[in-house]
Amino acid sequence: MKKLLSMMMVGVLSLGIFAGCSQATEETIDTAQAEPVQIENLDVKVAAPSGAPTLSMIKMFKENPDFGDNVTVSYESVKSADAMASKVISGEVDIAVVPTNLAAALYNKGNDYKIVASSVWGILYIVGNEEITTLEDLKGKEIQTIGRGLTPDIVLRYVLSKNGINPDTDLTLTYMGEATEVASSFISGKASFAVIPEPALSNVMLKKPDTKVLFDLQEEWSKSSGTSSSYPQASLIISADLIENNPEFVDSFIKEYEAGTKWLVGNKELAGQYSEELETGLSKAAVVNGLERSNIEFKSVKDAKPALEEYLKVLFEYQPETVGGKLPDAGLYFEK
């Protein structure tokens, strides 16, 4: 089971759900810190994979907000997809930001975590060396991409199919092992079209400034699904035990996390500085240039639930094992 779930992680985590925006500003917004709660000897472990999940928590990682004299919270940015999967599967962490489909698969396999919010709303982009204006123009082309049978592949196939394009016959999808491989191939000119996620895309655009971002797959998903939302690629999960036994702490943590995601909007430069100081693997330039395309936005599970259910339904229809073999029931969601 660990091997299966770890493989499911790779397609999403290797995307590195990441950072950036083209012009940086440093503004201070009022994100009143939650009142510390008095709890006895609580030790909480928090983890997030490198990329946008870590970036969504970067303020908390660096500033380590106070949750009370007897509460210790440790934070870890996990660079390996397999390591991140193992930490969650083993119950080593109490709180994590993980690919949403992994949260569903864990729940379906009996691991007691609940989704409390979604915070990363997709990081996939189709780029090219030539200008095209419609998805129809991709017919007959070769597109290099990643994650065969995993979530990046499913998102791409879903969008293409909804636009009348058969991904198996109308064009050629060439799969590579990792986002960095696709990025290198595109930079070298071996690929004319590619699906590249953040933060790899920010690095590509720094090295190849004439890169054309042709299609935002998050926007295309919204159009294709007939909804006003992108897909909730990564979500905040908390162990049911922590929720049940320490509800005051959980409420305070969620408020801090939401405030930290909002803080990013006006503090790209400082977020990039934090990322470098913490050695998360994201350079300051990658954070500044890629933050906007990382689509980090906090939505409580109540607000995100329709998008969560639609996303998991699509994944299940394409590849049931990406969500653990069945659609999860309402117990996956933490709703107060």
N, C-alpha and C positions, 0 to 999 in steps of 0.2 A: 504494500500500500504506500509506504514512504516513497518508493521509487516512482510509482505512478503519479503521486501528488507532486513530487519534485519536478518530474518532467512537465507537468501541467504548468508549473511556475515559470519554467524557462522562457516560454514564448512571451509572457507578459513582463517578467522581471528583466529579461535581457533587453527589453525595450528601454529600460531605465526611465521611468516616468518622471521627467526632469524639470528644467529651469529656463527662464529668460524673458527678455523684452528688449526692444531695440534702443530705447533711450531710458537711462536710469535716473530715478529721483529718490531722494531720501526724505520722506515725510513722516511725521509722527502722528499716529491716529490714536484716539482714546480707546484703549482696550482694557478697561478697568479689570484688574486682576481679581479673581474670585477670592472671597474671604477664606483663609486657611481653616480647615476643619480639624477638630481635635480627635485624633484616632490613636489607639495604642499600638505601637510597634507594627506598622504596616510597611512591607517591603514590596515594591511593585517594579516589574521589569517591562520595559517598553522597547519595541523594535520595529524597524521599517526597512524595506529594501532600498538600496541606493537609487537615486533618481527622485521623481516627484514625490513618492511617499515620504522619504526622508526630508525633502524640501518643505513639504507641508507641515513638518514638525520642527523645522530648523530653529525657530525662535525658542521653543521649549528645550530642544537639545542644548542650545548654547546658554540660555539664561536660567534654566532649571528652576522653574517657579516654585514657590513655597506652598506646600499643601498641609503644613502643620508640623509641629516639633517632632512628632513620632512617626512621620511618614517619610520614607526614603524612596525616591523614584530614580531608576537608572535607565539611561537611553542608549540604544545601539543602532547604528546604521550598518546593515548587513549587505556585504558586497556580493556574496554568492547566493544564487537562486536556490541551490540545494540546501545550503545552510539555513536560509530563511524558512524554507518549507519544514525542515526538521525541527527548528525551534518552536514553530507553531504546533506541529503535529505532536511533539513530545510534551507540550504544555509548559515549556520552559519560559515562555513569555506570557504576561497577563493581558497586555494591550499591544495591538499591532495594526499597522496599515498594510493590507495585503490585497492582491488581486481578488476582485469580488467573486470570481468563479471558484477560487481556492476556498474562500469562506463558505460557499455553498457546499463544496465537496467535503470539507471538514465536518460540517454539520451533518451531512448525509451519512458520514462514516462514524458518527457518534461522538465527535469532539465537541465539547460544550462551549462554543463561542457564539456571540451574537453580534450581528451588524448593528451599530448604533448611529452610523452616519456614512455618507459617501463623500469623497473629497478629491478624487482625481477622475476627470471626465474625458479621458482619452488623449492619446499623444501621437497618433498615427497620421502621416502625411504622404501623399503621392507627389514626388518631385520629378523634374525632367530637365533635359538639356534643350528642349524646344517647347515653344508655347503652343498649348492646345486649350480649347475652351470648354469642351464637354466630355463627359465620361465616354460617350459614344466614339470619340476620337481615339480612344485607347484600343479599339478593335484592331487586331492584326499586329499589335505591338508586343514586345517582351517586357515584362515587369519583374525586376528582382525584388524578392521579399523574404520574410522569415516566418518561422513558426508554423510549419505545415501541420494542419489539423488542430492547431491551438488558437487561442483567442485572436491574435492579429490576423491570421488566415481567415477565420470565420467572419470577422468584421469586414475585411476586404471582399470576400465572396458574397456576403449579404448585400453590401452596397452595390456591387456589380450586378448581381442577379436582380435586384429591385429596379435597376435601370435598364433591364432588357439585355444584359450582356452575360453570356454563358462563360464563366471563368475557365472552363475546361476546353472549350472549342473556339471561342471568339478571340482569344489572346493567349499568350504563353506566360505562365507564372513560373519563374525560376526561383527555387528556394535555396537560401544560404543558411549557415549555421547560426550566425549572430548578427545583430544590428551593425556592429563594427565592420563585419565583412561586407555587408551591403554598402555601407558608407564608403569604404575604401574602393570598392569596385566602381561606384558612381563617380567618385573624385578622379579616379584614373581614366575615366571615359569608357570603361568596359560595359557600363550599363547606361542606356539612354533614359530609362524610366525606373523608378524604384519606390518602394514603400519604406520610409525611414522614420523612426520614432525619435522623440526627444529623449535624452540630450544629444544623441548622435547627430540629429539634424542641425543643431546649433554648431557643432564642430565642423560639419560639412560646409555650412554657409560661411564660416570663418575662413576655411581653406579654399572654398570655391564660391566666390561672391556672386557669380552669375547663375547660381542655382535658382531654378524657378519652382516655387511651391505651387503646384497645379491644383491640388484638391486637398481640402481639410476633411479627413474621413469622419471627424466628429460632426461637422456640419452636414455631410452627406448622409450619415446615419440618421440624424434628426429628420432630414427630408424624406428619406426612404421609409422610416418607421411611422411617419405621419404624426410625430410628437414634437413638442417644443424643447426636447431635451436630448443631449448627447447620451452616450452610454457610460454608466458608472464603472469605470475600469478598476478602480481601487477603492476600498472601503476601510473604515475604522472598525475593528472588532475588539470586543472585551470579553474576558472569560465570564461565564455565567456565575461562577463562584464569587468573583469580585463584585459583580453587579448586585448579587443577593446579600452579601455580607458587609459591603461598604458602599451603600448607595450615595452617601454624602460625598465621599471622595470621587466616585464615578461622575457625579453631576459636576463637581468642580473641575475635574480633568477635561470633560467634554467642553465646558465653557472656555477653558484655557486653549484647548486645541482649536476651537472655532475662532477665537480671537487671534491666534497665531496665523491662521490661514488668511484672515483679513489684513493682518499686519503686512503680509508679503506685498500687497498691492502698491503701497507707497514706500517700500523699503528694499527695492531690488538690489541696490549696491551693498547694503548692509547684510542682506541675506546671502549674497555671494561671498562677502567677507567671512561670515560665519561658516559657510560651507567649506571654504579653504582652511580656516583655522581648525575646524573639526576633522579635516582630512576625509571628507565623505566620498571623495572621488569626483566631485563636481567642482570645476574651476569657477572662479568669480565670473569670468567671461561667459561661460556656459549658462550660469544662473541668470545673469543679466539679459543675455540674448534669447534665452529659451523659456523664461518664466511664463510669458503670455501664452505660448503654445503648449505649455504643460497643463493648462486648464484645471488649475487647483481652485476648487470652490467647495466650501463646507455646506452640505445639505443634511439635515437631520433625517433619520430613517423614515420618519413620517412623510417628509417632503420628497424624499428620494425613492420611496417604495414603488410607485408606478414604473419608474425608469429601471429600477432593480429587477422587478418582475419581468419586464419586457426583455431586458438584456439576457437574463438567465434563460428565458424561454427560447430565445434565438439560439443561444449556445447549445441548449439541450437538443433542439431540433437538428442542428448540424452535427453535433458530436456529444452524445449524452455523458460520456465520461469526464468531460471538462467541468461538469457540475456535480460529479459523484454518482452518475447513473440515473438520477431522477430529479425532478424539480423539488426544491425544499419546501416544507410547509411553513406556516406563519411563525413557528417557533424560532426560525432563524433571526427574526427581526426583534430588536429591543424597542418596544413602544411603551411609553409610560402612560 
